[in-house]
Amino acid sequence: MPAWLLFQDTGVGKSSIVWRFVEDSFDPNINPTIGASFMTKTVQYQNELHKFLIWDTAGQERFRALAPMYYRGSAAAIIVYDITKEETFSTLKNWVKELRQHGPPNIVVAIAGNKCDLNDVREVMEKDAKDYADSIHAIFVETSAKNAININELFIEISRRIPSTDTNPPSSGKGFKLRRQPSVTKRSCC
């Protein structure tokens, strides 16, 4: 089963994106993640059930060294930046570089420009972010966890890019198999 993770600096809305996706709610007073939190959600995509195993990593610098533990073996990574803070977009490029150097070779990378509901105080132009995402062959979506804009679409697009399951998996053993799971949402923390 693929694990997915979110990472970037603190305050960009990683936890809010996960909370919106898994629980379909928004808490403006959500506490910063300490270390990492883990949530799951099973959704139907086309004729398959996809179980999302989501690691939400802490954005504080002191936890950065823990990131490789979470992205090794992950099928996808969502790197989140805040459209109202240019420095978060600059930092995003360092995360991409680290993922490309040390992450799984076929990891699906998505870039999420969060807080698109704050367009009037935007510092990162959508075109610049999209051009960068295109240059590294990453998915690009602007989101708002607060207003539930493009959250599900982000995860659906990642589902499209992860190799589909076969009833006869390849003999190389490089695929993964999704099993039918009950549609249950669960939150736990480490």
Steps between C-alpha positions, in 0.01 A plus 500: 500500500637843414588744772462867430656783685483873528788720591629856492554779747274560797183701450436427130190289571619139463294377795199700387515338155513152655223582748281640220559191285450240773239667722358762260536770762722798574633619835652849488672428833662169407820437695832461319600139439767368735714237326236351272135401508341219308153480349327263260211526262359251252327636191370351180683604187363357177450128573750476785512594863808704584613511859699812576759462775595860568797619702475867591854601595593786730619815331736617771868486404587278798286221350639525146749217557206264558354556151694215327337248734163597355572543130696177451253255353234764439305495177436875503606819669305824521718802560292790625581870485303805608409722204524804731863430600765499226761342730288182530511462122878541503533238776280263300775471240739366766245231595464402133878474465524282812217275379659457159839416654391276787139398443358206306582528128139496378338705775211714377562861600219751540541867579209662683478878525280529807289793620374596154205660681747779593561606140499870593825455699664255259881508473549193276349531155308192387675498161846495663406206721338312212803559275728365773278195555495432125881526488536221758207293365296552816128542553401858577184607680405811695293412803311649789456270797284770658252515211543139377637609162678229294577277800332188362621587150859498625470146634308380194771629267765320705290181481502531122880514492569209732524175303168318491463159654475184295339175597823342369777712651826527307751227574764761581318570826526876446125561502273525796162352565203681647260284695132574543462680831193620687452875466622603842672820603751478782733750663795417718811678606857387563 
